[in-house]
Amino acid sequence: MVVGLCTVEIYIPTSHSLKDKRGIVKGVIQRLRSKFNVSVCELDNHDVWKTATLGLASVSKDKDVIDRTFGAIEGFLDNNGYFQVVSFKLEII
């Protein structure tokens, strides 16, 4: 069994309130869950308008599946027009 754990920090320049941020973050979380079948939650920076830290996790029998999944997730996040990816840290256990 292989577990992929990822921490992603994003910067949301268009956010002017926590309500704006919440709408963007919830949408991203829903798209990640449905498109990539991963577990996602907001880990940190709950009270900061312009940044969010997301935690993602996935389990597979094969390391290559984890690598491909998180590679696709990184590409998906990089091509999003609502925010910028500040850091993308992947740990495979």
Backbone as a chain_set.jsonl record, in Angstrom:
{"seq": "MVVGLCTVEIYIPTSHSLKDKRGIVKGVIQRLRSKFNVSVCELDNHDVWKTATLGLASVSKDKDVIDRTFGAIEGFLDNNGYFQVVSFKLEII", "coords": {"N": [[0.85, -1.175, 0.0], [0.548, 2.19, -0.85], [0.816, 5.526, 0.15], [-0.035, 8.781, -0.654], [0.705, 11.996, 0.355], [-0.025, 15.39, 0.38], [0.755, 18.816, 0.582], [-0.5, 21.913, -0.153], [0.0, 25.262, -0.769], [-1.789, 28.137, -1.478], [-2.18, 31.297, -3.144], [-4.512, 33.852, -3.265], [-5.233, 36.31, -5.187], [-7.511, 37.774, -5.945], [-9.25, 37.778, -3.853], [-11.096, 39.545, -1.49], [-12.232, 39.347, 0.911], [-13.101, 37.122, 3.622], [-15.291, 35.698, 2.826], [-15.142, 35.74, 0.005], [-12.776, 34.235, -0.302], [-13.56, 31.789, 0.854], [-15.503, 30.902, -0.956], [-13.964, 30.42, -3.277], [-12.09, 28.509, -2.339], [-13.755, 26.403, -1.462], [-14.889, 25.647, -3.898], [-12.617, 24.745, -5.311], [-11.833, 22.591, -3.695], [-14.064, 20.883, -4.017], [-13.883, 20.344, -6.805], [-11.382, 19.044, -6.942], [-11.895, 16.759, -5.394], [-13.934, 15.486, -6.895], [-12.841, 15.209, -9.496], [-10.326, 13.927, -9.182], [-10.585, 12.031, -7.193], [-9.563, 12.222, -4.499], [-8.817, 12.782, -1.017], [-9.475, 15.854, 0.527], [-8.776, 18.794, 2.408], [-8.996, 21.99, 4.084], [-6.198, 23.132, 5.678], [-4.814, 25.203, 7.055], [-4.386, 28.747, 7.733], [-6.981, 29.814, 8.03], [-8.195, 32.228, 8.747], [-7.146, 34.132, 7.097], [-7.385, 36.226, 4.352], [-6.207, 36.058, 1.755], [-4.644, 33.771, 1.43], [-4.433, 30.19, 1.442], [-4.112, 26.942, 2.82], [-4.009, 23.734, 1.696], [-4.647, 20.299, 2.331], [-4.012, 17.172, 0.909], [-4.784, 13.763, 0.218], [-4.148, 10.418, -0.87], [-4.584, 6.948, -1.595], [-3.08, 3.991, -2.838], [-2.312, 0.89, -4.564], [-0.108, 1.049, -6.09], [2.819, 2.903, -6.684], [3.263, 4.417, -8.967], [0.71, 5.182, -9.779], [0.011, 6.993, -7.783], [1.991, 8.952, -8.243], [1.264, 9.804, -10.864], [-1.341, 10.735, -10.379], [-0.966, 12.884, -8.526], [0.716, 14.453, -10.054], [-1.012, 15.205, -12.113], [-2.834, 16.64, -10.574], [-1.218, 18.76, -9.711], [-0.743, 20.039, -12.175], [-3.393, 20.747, -12.827], [-3.981, 22.57, -10.742], [-2.054, 24.549, -11.241], [-2.944, 25.604, -13.648], [-5.195, 27.021, -13.031], [-7.264, 29.868, -12.978], [-7.951, 31.439, -10.792], [-6.245, 31.566, -8.62], [-2.819, 31.428, -7.363], [-0.32, 28.951, -7.171], [1.675, 28.644, -4.428], [3.301, 26.867, -3.007], [3.954, 23.364, -3.4], [4.014, 20.459, -1.964], [4.897, 17.151, -1.928], [4.623, 14.04, -0.369], [5.473, 10.695, -0.286], [4.534, 7.731, 1.13]], "CA": [[0.0, 0.0, 0.0], [1.292, 3.439, -0.982], [0.017, 6.69, 0.532], [0.478, 10.075, -1.095], [0.254, 13.132, 1.161], [0.399, 16.606, -0.293], [0.38, 20.097, 1.166], [-0.489, 22.941, -1.192], [-0.306, 26.619, -0.315], [-2.215, 28.952, -2.609], [-2.373, 32.735, -2.961], [-5.736, 34.223, -3.972], [-5.147, 37.768, -5.3], [-8.82, 38.4, -6.161], [-10.046, 37.685, -2.631], [-11.125, 40.774, -0.695], [-12.884, 39.03, 2.18], [-13.117, 35.685, 3.916], [-16.372, 35.119, 2.031], [-14.564, 35.494, -1.324], [-11.827, 33.125, -0.175], [-14.308, 30.569, 1.133], [-16.135, 30.467, -2.198], [-12.94, 29.871, -4.166], [-11.507, 27.304, -1.74], [-14.748, 25.322, -1.498], [-14.991, 25.193, -5.285], [-11.411, 23.973, -5.64], [-11.913, 21.327, -2.952], [-15.062, 20.037, -4.68], [-13.363, 19.886, -8.098], [-10.319, 18.062, -6.694], [-12.521, 15.514, -4.928], [-14.688, 14.8, -7.948], [-12.017, 14.916, -10.674], [-9.168, 13.081, -8.897], [-10.92, 11.059, -6.152], [-8.629, 12.353, -3.383], [-9.334, 13.455, 0.17], [-8.961, 17.225, 0.563], [-9.311, 19.684, 3.431], [-8.221, 23.202, 4.337], [-5.411, 22.853, 6.875], [-4.262, 26.35, 7.776], [-4.703, 30.092, 7.228], [-8.432, 29.931, 7.973], [-8.628, 33.609, 8.946], [-6.372, 35.008, 6.213], [-8.16, 36.364, 3.116], [-5.542, 35.841, 0.472], [-3.902, 32.514, 1.346], [-5.057, 28.978, 1.971], [-3.271, 25.751, 2.797], [-4.835, 22.548, 1.5], [-4.037, 18.992, 2.508], [-4.585, 16.165, 0.026], [-4.297, 12.408, 0.479], [-4.636, 9.364, -1.749], [-4.01, 5.633, -1.311], [-3.09, 3.096, -3.993], [-1.395, -0.249, -4.496], [1.014, 1.303, -6.989], [3.421, 4.227, -6.545], [3.095, 5.141, -10.231], [-0.629, 5.774, -9.778], [0.108, 8.172, -6.909], [2.786, 9.953, -8.97], [0.453, 10.346, -11.964], [-2.468, 11.481, -9.818], [-0.536, 14.169, -7.974], [1.221, 15.238, -11.178], [-2.188, 15.785, -12.761], [-3.371, 17.641, -9.649], [-0.341, 19.934, -9.773], [-1.053, 20.715, -13.431], [-4.729, 21.321, -12.694], [-3.905, 23.743, -9.871], [-1.241, 25.577, -11.903], [-3.699, 26.187, -14.759], [-6.397, 27.642, -12.506], [-7.182, 31.318, -13.109], [-8.395, 32.138, -9.593], [-5.202, 31.646, -7.595], [-1.467, 31.006, -7.732], [0.249, 27.949, -6.27], [2.901, 29.134, -3.798], [4.123, 25.678, -2.767], [3.325, 22.069, -3.636], [4.928, 19.492, -1.348], [4.359, 15.794, -1.991], [5.334, 13.01, 0.391], [4.95, 9.365, -0.577], [4.874, 6.815, 2.223]], "C": [[0.891, 1.231, 0.0], [0.344, 4.589, -0.666], [0.714, 7.945, 0.02], [-0.14, 11.172, -0.256], [0.814, 14.402, 0.537], [-0.107, 17.825, 0.472], [0.553, 21.158, 0.088], [-0.847, 24.277, -0.559], [-0.65, 27.444, -1.544], [-2.384, 30.405, -2.184], [-3.542, 33.143, -3.85], [-5.777, 35.748, -4.104], [-6.499, 38.463, -5.447], [-9.7, 38.393, -4.922], [-9.932, 38.978, -1.825], [-11.826, 40.574, 0.641], [-12.786, 37.526, 2.409], [-14.21, 34.976, 3.115], [-15.892, 34.815, 0.606], [-13.661, 34.267, -1.296], [-12.568, 31.798, -0.016], [-14.963, 30.02, -0.137], [-15.143, 29.823, -3.156], [-12.411, 28.549, -3.631], [-12.498, 26.139, -1.779], [-14.912, 24.767, -2.91], [-13.814, 24.327, -5.699], [-11.455, 22.608, -4.961], [-12.905, 20.377, -3.632], [-14.553, 19.492, -6.011], [-12.269, 18.844, -7.92], [-10.905, 16.718, -6.272], [-13.195, 14.768, -6.072], [-13.804, 14.384, -9.125], [-10.926, 13.891, -10.394], [-9.407, 12.036, -7.813], [-9.874, 11.037, -5.03], [-9.358, 12.982, -2.201], [-8.677, 14.822, 0.255], [-9.585, 17.97, 1.731], [-8.43, 20.926, 3.524], [-7.526, 23.025, 5.678], [-5.083, 24.081, 7.711], [-4.703, 27.642, 7.096], [-6.212, 30.303, 7.084], [-8.906, 31.378, 8.033], [-7.855, 34.609, 8.1], [-7.066, 35.039, 4.857], [-7.485, 35.795, 1.891], [-4.75, 34.543, 0.366], [-4.711, 31.372, 1.943], [-4.044, 27.847, 1.869], [-4.186, 24.537, 2.741], [-4.017, 21.295, 1.749], [-4.768, 17.989, 1.638], [-3.986, 14.811, 0.364], [-4.938, 11.434, -0.501], [-3.904, 8.068, -1.416], [-4.136, 4.772, -2.564], [-2.182, 1.905, -3.729], [-0.089, 0.057, -5.204], [1.517, 2.741, -6.851], [3.235, 5.061, -7.813], [1.73, 5.822, -10.322], [-0.629, 7.047, -8.933], [0.872, 9.285, -7.622], [1.969, 10.603, -10.086], [-0.688, 11.205, -11.439], [-2.03, 12.849, -9.328], [0.139, 15.046, -9.029], [0.084, 15.936, -11.913], [-2.817, 16.866, -11.885], [-2.535, 18.912, -9.699], [-0.596, 20.731, -11.06], [-2.403, 21.41, -13.395], [-4.688, 22.601, -11.869], [-3.12, 24.878, -10.527], [-2.012, 26.293, -13.011], [-4.999, 26.846, -14.327], [-6.238, 29.156, -12.562], [-7.513, 32.102, -11.857], [-7.304, 32.347, -8.554], [-3.866, 31.205, -8.164], [-0.988, 29.989, -6.708], [1.584, 28.48, -5.756], [3.843, 27.967, -3.529], [3.277, 24.422, -2.959], [4.303, 21.02, -3.134], [4.257, 18.122, -1.305], [5.252, 14.85, -1.207], [4.67, 11.675, 0.088], [5.469, 8.406, 0.482], [4.609, 5.395, 1.758]], "O": [[1.863, 1.31, 0.751], [-0.788, 4.625, -1.149], [1.909, 8.137, 0.24], [-1.363, 11.275, -0.161], [1.998, 14.469, 0.207], [-1.244, 17.856, 0.943], [1.623, 21.284, -0.508], [-1.874, 24.404, 0.108], [0.092, 27.456, -2.527], [-2.69, 30.703, -1.029], [-3.568, 32.824, -5.039], [-6.306, 36.419, -3.218], [-6.617, 39.639, -5.101], [-10.796, 38.953, -4.945], [-8.835, 39.445, -1.519], [-11.994, 41.52, 1.41], [-12.435, 36.764, 1.508], [-14.075, 33.802, 2.769], [-16.2, 33.755, 0.061], [-13.763, 33.381, -2.145], [-12.24, 30.809, -0.673], [-14.973, 28.809, -0.36], [-15.442, 28.802, -3.774], [-12.296, 27.576, -4.377], [-12.116, 25.012, -2.095], [-15.057, 23.559, -3.093], [-13.987, 23.301, -6.358], [-11.151, 21.59, -5.582], [-12.61, 19.193, -3.802], [-14.758, 18.318, -6.321], [-12.225, 17.862, -8.662], [-10.465, 15.667, -6.737], [-13.041, 13.553, -6.201], [-14.004, 13.31, -9.692], [-10.619, 13.068, -11.256], [-8.518, 11.23, -7.536], [-9.367, 9.979, -4.659], [-10.39, 13.633, -2.369], [-7.465, 14.945, 0.077], [-10.771, 17.808, 2.018], [-7.273, 20.918, 3.102], [-8.179, 22.796, 6.696], [-5.074, 24.011, 8.94], [-5.311, 27.624, 6.026], [-6.662, 30.91, 6.112], [-9.923, 31.716, 7.427], [-7.904, 35.81, 8.364], [-7.313, 33.986, 4.27], [-8.121, 35.124, 1.078], [-4.226, 34.242, -0.707], [-5.552, 31.565, 2.822], [-3.228, 27.806, 0.949], [-5.028, 24.334, 3.617], [-2.833, 21.239, 1.416], [-5.999, 17.953, 1.623], [-2.82, 14.717, 0.749], [-6.09, 11.59, -0.906], [-2.744, 8.089, -1.004], [-5.149, 4.81, -3.261], [-1.385, 1.911, -2.79], [0.925, -0.594, -4.952], [0.728, 3.685, -6.897], [3.067, 6.278, -7.736], [1.613, 6.913, -10.88], [-1.207, 8.059, -9.33], [0.443, 10.439, -7.604], [1.985, 11.825, -10.233], [-0.972, 12.273, -11.982], [-2.644, 13.86, -9.669], [0.129, 16.27, -8.901], [0.195, 17.102, -12.289], [-3.279, 17.889, -12.392], [-3.079, 20.016, -9.726], [-0.656, 21.96, -11.028], [-2.54, 22.534, -13.878], [-5.29, 23.606, -12.248], [-3.484, 26.045, -10.383], [-1.757, 27.467, -13.281], [-5.822, 27.196, -15.173], [-5.174, 29.673, -12.225], [-7.37, 33.325, -11.851], [-7.429, 33.219, -7.695], [-3.779, 30.685, -9.276], [-1.226, 30.149, -5.511], [2.505, 28.733, -6.532], [5.043, 28.06, -3.791], [2.07, 24.414, -2.718], [5.301, 20.725, -3.792], [3.186, 17.959, -0.719], [6.474, 14.856, -1.358], [3.451, 11.541, 0.193], [6.675, 8.285, 0.702], [4.824, 4.447, 2.514]]}, "num_chains": 1, "name": "protein.A"}
